[in-house]
Amino acid sequence: MHYKTWRDYHPEVAGNAAQPVRPWPCETYTTEFTGVHQCSVAMGPDGDLIVAGDTDDDKNGALFHSVDEGRTWSILCTIADLSPPVPAGFKLMMHSYTGSGYAADGTLLAIERFAYNDGRPYEGHSDPTFHDRVQILCSADRGKTWEIAQELDPVPHDCLGGNEVSIRRLSDGRLMLPVCVYDQSRPGKPLPLDRYTQRALLYFSEDNGRTWPRFASLGEHTDESWIAEHPSGRLVAVTRYQRKKLPDDPPELATPYYFTDGHPIDTCVECKDGPAAVGGHSVYKQSAVLHSDDGGRSWSTPRIVTGWIQQTGCIVVLSDGTVVLPFSRKDGTHGQRFIVSYDRGESWSKAIWELNDCGMYASSVVMPDDTIVTVHDGLRGKASGRRLSALRWKAPPKAAVEKHGFFTPGLAETA
């Protein structure tokens, strides 16, 4: 069989990803704080920055804090563990603080995730005992005390959690939070392969983070999403678009992992049935963009903008309406890259610029002078440790971007 991958359906994106990247200057700052993974930065009403993580001994959650636009960081406060007791017969699998936020009234927000099962190793959708939950914590006294604002409701789905998440504050004070939800096998009810999917649901708050009703969905196969507000009122989002092969896919659609140098296909459980097995390894795993022109109630269909494992991006909007998409690459030593749009996210620069060669989860905010502060975990390949790290940089002049041309990305699902 002649196999096809995402590249065959998105040749222009594949061509952009294959070109040499262009180095772009930035200031780099590294701390000694190791308790960061999938870090997400938020800006307060007065311009200070926070990132949720753990203290170095992993005994407590922490909010890391910068009052000088990302140059230096300290611990603002610890975050209370307010997760409920694990039910009898289950064992805790993970507990983390996967994001943070700042309400307009200065309330601090933290996202607490916890998962448990019967003690078996993680096996994905097939584990009937697996549960994944998220609750929002808030503090009105700068982290001295914390309380549970609300546990998010995944119904009609089974689990809610996913990976890096971000609370975005809009100009009207509303808070928006996209979180991944998914279905799970249950005792006596194995999940069919065509439901091995996930999607980001959008929750919002109009009371400074105290309550979080569900608002909308960003669509199937979305996760790790970031929303930014354009001066026109449009909401522009980037999402980690990722999925396994499904029963209705073309037989020749295959995972790129099977053809990736260095990937251990002989020992990889998800590759054991070959490159094109239904339910096998991911066939899409990149960043996609979408937008909303009605305040987030409905969203356009995701469009692929980056290459394979060039994922977990964010969106920042400059004072003149320029949209910048920093994203991370999950190959080699990792690192942060970016592309640019001047038409509210409709078309994007063919050129790709690279900021650095380490770290994942490019999480960014823009300062009043249009300096972009990008926070990442400092990871340099699998053998290195994490360090809370920050980059400070300015976007290229428009003329420097225009000379390389633009492309209009196609819908993610074209197979």
C-alpha positions as CSV (number, residue, x, y, z in Angstrom):
1,M,0.0,0.0,0.0
2,H,1.1,3.5,-0.7
3,Y,0.7,5.3,2.6
4,K,-0.3,8.9,2.9
5,T,0.2,11.3,5.9
6,W,-1.1,14.7,6.7
7,R,1.5,16.2,4.3
8,D,-0.3,14.8,1.3
9,Y,-3.5,16.7,2.3
10,H,-1.7,19.9,3.4
11,P,1.2,20.3,1.0
12,E,1.6,24.1,1.5
13,V,1.9,23.7,5.3
14,A,4.4,20.8,4.7
15,G,6.4,23.0,2.4
16,N,6.5,25.9,4.9
17,A,7.6,23.5,7.6
18,A,10.4,22.0,5.5
19,Q,12.1,25.3,4.8
20,P,14.9,26.6,6.9
21,V,13.7,28.5,9.9
22,R,14.8,32.1,10.3
23,P,16.5,33.0,13.7
24,W,14.9,35.9,15.5
25,P,16.5,37.8,18.4
26,C,15.1,37.7,21.9
27,E,16.2,38.3,25.4
28,T,16.4,35.1,27.4
29,Y,15.9,34.6,31.1
30,T,16.1,31.3,33.1
31,T,15.2,30.7,36.7
32,E,16.0,28.0,39.2
33,F,12.3,27.0,39.6
34,T,11.9,23.4,38.4
35,G,8.3,22.8,39.1
36,V,6.9,23.8,35.7
37,H,5.4,21.7,33.1
38,Q,3.0,22.9,30.4
39,C,3.2,26.3,32.0
40,S,0.6,29.0,31.1
41,V,1.2,32.7,31.8
42,A,-1.5,35.2,32.7
43,M,-1.3,39.0,33.1
44,G,-2.9,40.9,36.0
45,P,-4.8,44.2,35.6
46,D,-1.6,46.1,36.6
47,G,0.7,44.2,34.2
48,D,2.3,41.7,36.6
49,L,2.6,38.1,35.4
50,I,1.8,34.8,37.0
51,V,2.5,31.1,36.1
52,A,1.1,28.1,38.0
53,G,3.4,25.2,38.9
54,D,4.8,23.4,41.9
55,T,7.4,24.2,44.5
56,D,10.7,22.5,43.9
57,D,9.9,19.8,46.4
58,D,6.6,19.1,44.6
59,K,4.8,19.2,48.0
60,N,2.7,22.3,47.1
61,G,1.4,24.2,44.2
62,A,2.9,27.6,43.6
63,L,2.2,30.8,41.6
64,F,5.4,32.2,40.1
65,H,5.3,35.9,39.8
66,S,7.1,38.6,37.8
67,V,6.7,42.4,38.3
68,D,9.3,43.4,35.6
69,E,7.7,42.0,32.5
70,G,9.3,38.5,32.7
71,R,12.9,39.4,33.5
72,T,12.9,38.0,37.1
73,W,10.5,35.6,38.9
74,S,9.7,34.8,42.5
75,I,7.1,32.7,44.3
76,L,4.0,34.9,45.0
77,C,2.2,32.2,47.0
78,T,1.6,28.5,47.4
79,I,-1.6,27.0,46.1
80,A,-3.7,24.8,48.4
81,D,-4.4,21.2,47.5
82,L,-8.2,21.2,47.5
83,S,-8.7,18.0,45.6
84,P,-11.3,15.7,47.2
85,P,-10.2,12.3,48.7
86,V,-9.7,9.6,46.1
87,P,-12.7,7.2,46.2
88,A,-12.3,3.8,47.9
89,G,-10.7,1.2,45.6
90,F,-9.0,3.8,43.4
91,K,-5.5,5.3,43.4
92,L,-4.3,8.8,42.5
93,M,-2.6,8.9,39.1
94,M,-1.8,12.5,38.9
95,H,-2.4,15.9,40.5
96,S,-1.2,19.2,39.0
97,Y,-2.0,22.9,38.6
98,T,-2.3,23.2,34.8
99,G,-3.0,26.9,34.5
100,S,-3.8,30.2,36.1
101,G,-5.6,33.4,35.6
102,Y,-6.2,36.9,36.8
103,A,-9.7,38.4,37.1
104,A,-10.4,42.0,36.5
105,D,-10.9,42.6,40.3
106,G,-7.4,41.1,41.0
107,T,-8.7,37.7,42.1
108,L,-6.1,35.0,41.5
109,L,-7.3,31.8,39.8
110,A,-5.7,28.4,39.6
111,I,-6.7,25.3,37.7
112,E,-6.4,22.1,39.7
113,R,-6.5,18.8,37.8
114,F,-6.5,15.3,39.4
115,A,-7.0,11.8,37.9
116,Y,-7.3,8.4,39.4
117,N,-8.0,4.7,38.5
118,D,-7.7,1.3,40.0
119,G,-3.9,1.4,40.0
120,R,-3.1,0.0,36.6
121,P,-0.7,1.9,34.3
122,Y,-2.2,4.5,32.1
123,E,-3.8,3.0,29.0
124,G,-6.0,5.8,27.5
125,H,-9.6,5.5,26.5
126,S,-9.8,1.7,27.2
127,D,-9.4,1.9,31.0
128,P,-12.9,1.6,32.5
129,T,-11.7,2.8,35.9
130,F,-10.0,6.0,34.8
131,H,-11.4,9.4,35.9
132,D,-10.1,12.9,35.1
133,R,-11.4,16.0,36.8
134,V,-10.7,19.7,37.0
135,Q,-11.7,22.4,39.5
136,I,-11.2,26.1,39.5
137,L,-9.6,27.6,42.7
138,C,-9.7,31.3,43.6
139,S,-8.0,33.6,46.0
140,A,-9.1,37.1,46.9
141,D,-6.2,37.8,49.2
142,R,-3.2,37.4,47.0
143,G,-2.9,33.6,47.7
144,K,-3.0,33.7,51.5
145,T,-6.2,31.5,51.3
146,W,-7.8,29.5,48.5
147,E,-11.3,28.2,48.0
148,I,-13.0,26.0,45.3
149,A,-14.9,28.2,42.9
150,Q,-16.4,25.3,40.9
151,E,-15.6,21.9,39.6
152,L,-16.1,21.9,35.8
153,D,-18.9,19.7,34.5
154,P,-18.0,17.5,31.4
155,V,-21.5,16.1,30.9
156,P,-22.4,14.5,28.5
157,H,-18.8,13.3,28.3
158,D,-17.0,11.3,31.0
159,C,-13.7,13.0,31.6
160,L,-12.3,16.5,31.7
161,G,-8.7,17.5,31.9
162,G,-6.4,17.4,29.0
163,N,-3.1,19.3,29.2
164,E,-2.0,22.9,29.3
165,V,-5.0,25.3,29.7
166,S,-5.2,29.1,29.9
167,I,-7.8,31.5,31.4
168,R,-8.1,34.6,29.1
169,R,-9.6,37.9,30.3
170,L,-11.4,39.8,27.6
171,S,-11.8,43.6,27.4
172,D,-15.2,43.5,29.0
173,G,-13.9,41.5,32.0
174,R,-15.3,38.1,31.0
175,L,-13.0,35.2,31.5
176,M,-12.8,32.3,29.0
177,L,-11.3,28.9,29.6
178,P,-11.1,26.2,27.0
179,V,-10.6,22.7,28.5
180,C,-10.4,19.3,26.8
181,V,-13.2,16.8,27.5
182,Y,-13.5,13.2,26.3
183,D,-15.3,9.9,26.6
184,Q,-14.0,6.9,28.5
185,S,-14.7,3.2,28.7
186,R,-16.8,2.2,31.7
187,P,-17.3,-1.2,33.4
188,G,-19.0,-3.5,30.8
189,K,-19.1,-0.7,28.3
190,P,-15.8,-0.5,26.2
191,L,-15.6,2.7,24.2
192,P,-15.8,2.2,20.4
193,L,-12.8,3.2,18.4
194,D,-14.7,5.9,16.6
195,R,-15.1,7.7,19.9
196,Y,-11.4,7.8,20.8
197,T,-11.6,11.5,20.3
198,Q,-11.5,14.7,22.3
199,R,-12.6,18.3,22.0
200,A,-12.1,21.6,23.8
201,L,-15.2,23.0,25.5
202,L,-15.3,26.6,26.3
203,Y,-16.3,27.7,29.8
204,F,-16.7,31.3,30.8
205,S,-17.2,33.5,33.9
206,E,-18.8,36.8,34.3
207,D,-18.3,37.1,38.1
208,N,-14.5,37.2,38.3
209,G,-14.1,33.4,38.3
210,R,-16.6,32.3,40.9
211,T,-18.9,30.4,38.5
212,W,-18.1,28.7,35.1
213,P,-21.1,27.8,32.9
214,R,-20.3,26.0,29.6
215,F,-20.5,28.3,26.6
216,A,-19.4,26.5,23.4
217,S,-17.1,23.9,21.7
218,L,-14.0,24.5,19.6
219,G,-14.8,21.4,17.7
220,E,-13.6,17.7,17.5
221,H,-9.9,16.9,18.0
222,T,-9.1,20.2,19.7
223,D,-7.0,20.5,22.9
224,E,-4.5,22.8,24.6
225,S,-6.3,25.9,23.2
226,W,-5.5,29.6,23.5
227,I,-7.9,32.5,22.8
228,A,-7.0,36.2,22.1
229,E,-9.2,39.2,21.4
230,H,-8.6,41.3,18.3
231,P,-9.5,45.0,18.3
232,S,-12.2,44.3,15.8
233,G,-14.0,42.1,18.4
234,R,-13.0,38.9,16.7
235,L,-11.7,36.1,19.0
236,V,-8.8,34.3,17.4
237,A,-7.8,30.9,18.8
238,V,-5.1,28.4,18.3
239,T,-5.5,24.7,19.3
240,R,-3.5,21.6,19.4
241,Y,-5.2,19.6,16.7
242,Q,-4.5,15.9,17.3
243,R,-6.3,12.6,16.7
244,K,-5.7,9.0,16.1
245,K,-6.9,7.2,12.9
246,L,-10.6,6.6,12.9
247,P,-12.7,3.8,11.2
248,D,-13.9,6.1,8.4
249,D,-10.5,7.4,7.4
250,P,-8.9,6.4,4.1
251,P,-7.1,3.1,4.5
252,E,-3.8,4.7,3.3
253,L,-3.8,7.4,6.0
254,A,-0.9,6.7,8.3
255,T,0.9,8.1,11.3
256,P,4.1,10.0,10.5
257,Y,5.7,8.5,13.6
258,Y,6.1,5.2,11.7
259,F,8.4,7.0,9.2
260,T,10.2,9.2,11.7
261,D,13.9,8.6,12.2
262,G,14.6,7.7,15.8
263,H,11.0,6.7,16.7
264,P,11.1,3.2,18.3
265,I,8.5,1.5,16.2
266,D,9.6,-1.9,17.4
267,T,8.7,-1.1,21.0
268,C,6.0,1.6,20.5
269,V,2.7,0.1,21.7
270,E,0.8,2.5,19.4
271,C,2.7,1.4,16.3
272,K,2.5,-2.3,17.0
273,D,-0.2,-2.9,14.4
274,G,1.5,-0.9,11.6
275,P,1.4,2.7,10.3
276,A,-2.2,2.8,9.3
277,A,-4.0,0.9,12.1
278,V,-7.3,2.3,13.3
279,G,-6.8,3.6,16.9
280,G,-3.0,3.5,16.5
281,H,-0.7,6.5,16.8
282,S,-1.7,10.0,16.0
283,V,-2.3,10.9,12.3
284,Y,-2.6,14.7,13.1
285,K,-0.5,16.4,15.8
286,Q,0.0,20.1,15.0
287,S,-1.4,23.6,15.6
288,A,-4.6,24.8,14.0
289,V,-6.3,28.2,14.0
290,L,-10.0,29.1,14.3
291,H,-12.0,32.2,15.1
292,S,-15.3,33.5,16.4
293,D,-17.2,36.6,15.3
294,D,-20.0,36.3,17.8
295,G,-18.2,36.6,21.1
296,G,-17.3,32.9,21.3
297,R,-20.7,31.3,20.8
298,S,-19.7,29.7,17.6
299,W,-16.3,28.9,16.0
300,S,-15.0,28.4,12.5
301,T,-13.6,25.0,11.5
302,P,-10.0,24.5,12.6
303,R,-7.3,25.0,9.9
304,I,-3.8,23.5,10.1
305,V,-1.0,26.1,10.2
306,T,2.1,24.2,11.4
307,G,4.0,21.0,10.6
308,W,4.1,17.7,12.4
309,I,4.6,18.0,16.3
310,Q,4.8,21.8,15.9
311,Q,2.2,22.1,18.5
312,T,1.0,23.8,21.7
313,G,0.8,27.4,20.5
314,C,-0.7,30.7,21.7
315,I,-2.0,33.9,20.2
316,V,-1.1,37.4,21.0
317,V,-2.5,40.5,19.3
318,L,-0.4,43.7,19.0
319,S,-1.7,47.2,19.4
320,D,-2.1,47.7,15.6
321,G,-4.0,44.4,15.3
322,T,-1.1,42.3,14.1
323,V,-1.7,38.6,15.2
324,V,1.3,36.6,16.2
325,L,1.3,32.9,16.8
326,P,4.2,31.6,18.9
327,F,4.3,27.8,19.0
328,S,6.6,25.0,20.3
329,R,8.3,22.2,18.4
330,K,8.4,18.8,20.0
331,D,11.4,17.4,18.1
332,G,15.1,17.6,18.7
333,T,16.0,19.9,21.6
334,H,12.5,21.6,21.4
335,G,12.2,25.4,21.0
336,Q,9.8,28.3,20.3
337,R,8.9,29.5,16.8
338,F,6.3,31.9,15.4
339,I,4.3,33.0,12.4
340,V,2.4,36.2,11.8
341,S,-1.0,37.4,10.4
342,Y,-2.2,40.8,9.4
343,D,-5.8,39.9,8.5
344,R,-7.2,38.7,11.8
345,G,-5.9,35.2,11.4
346,E,-7.2,34.5,7.8
347,S,-3.8,34.2,6.2
348,W,-0.4,33.6,7.7
349,S,3.3,34.1,6.9
350,K,4.9,31.4,4.9
351,A,8.2,32.2,6.7
352,I,8.7,30.7,10.2
353,W,11.0,32.4,12.7
354,E,12.7,30.7,15.6
355,L,13.3,32.3,19.0
356,N,15.3,29.6,20.8
357,D,16.3,26.0,20.8
358,C,14.8,24.6,24.0
359,G,11.6,24.5,26.0
360,M,8.0,23.6,25.3
361,Y,4.5,25.1,25.7
362,A,5.1,28.6,24.3
363,S,2.8,30.7,26.5
364,S,2.8,34.4,25.7
365,V,1.4,37.8,26.7
366,V,2.0,41.2,25.1
367,M,3.1,44.2,27.1
368,P,1.9,47.8,26.6
369,D,4.9,48.6,24.3
370,D,4.2,45.5,22.2
371,T,7.0,43.5,23.7
372,I,6.0,39.8,23.7
373,V,6.9,37.8,26.8
374,T,6.9,34.0,26.1
375,V,7.2,31.6,29.0
376,H,8.4,28.0,28.5
377,D,9.6,25.1,30.6
378,G,13.3,25.2,29.5
379,L,13.3,21.5,28.6
380,R,16.1,20.5,26.2
381,G,15.3,17.0,25.0
382,K,14.1,14.2,27.2
383,A,17.3,14.0,29.3
384,S,17.3,17.5,30.6
385,G,15.4,19.1,33.5
386,R,12.8,21.8,33.4
387,R,13.4,25.4,34.4
388,L,10.8,28.2,34.4
389,S,12.2,30.4,31.5
390,A,11.1,33.5,29.7
391,L,11.8,35.2,26.3
392,R,11.3,38.9,25.6
393,W,11.0,39.9,22.0
394,K,9.4,42.1,19.4
395,A,7.6,40.9,16.2
396,P,9.4,41.6,12.9
397,P,8.5,44.7,10.9
398,K,5.7,44.1,8.4
399,A,8.0,44.6,5.4
400,A,10.2,41.8,6.7
401,V,7.3,39.4,6.8
402,E,5.6,40.4,3.6
403,K,8.6,39.7,1.4
404,H,8.3,36.0,2.1
405,G,4.6,35.8,1.2
406,F,1.5,34.5,2.9
407,F,-0.7,31.4,2.7
408,T,-4.3,30.7,3.6
409,P,-4.4,27.4,5.5
410,G,-6.9,24.7,4.5
411,L,-9.4,23.0,6.7
412,A,-7.8,20.4,9.0
413,E,-10.0,17.6,7.7
414,T,-9.4,17.3,4.0
415,A,-8.7,13.6,3.8
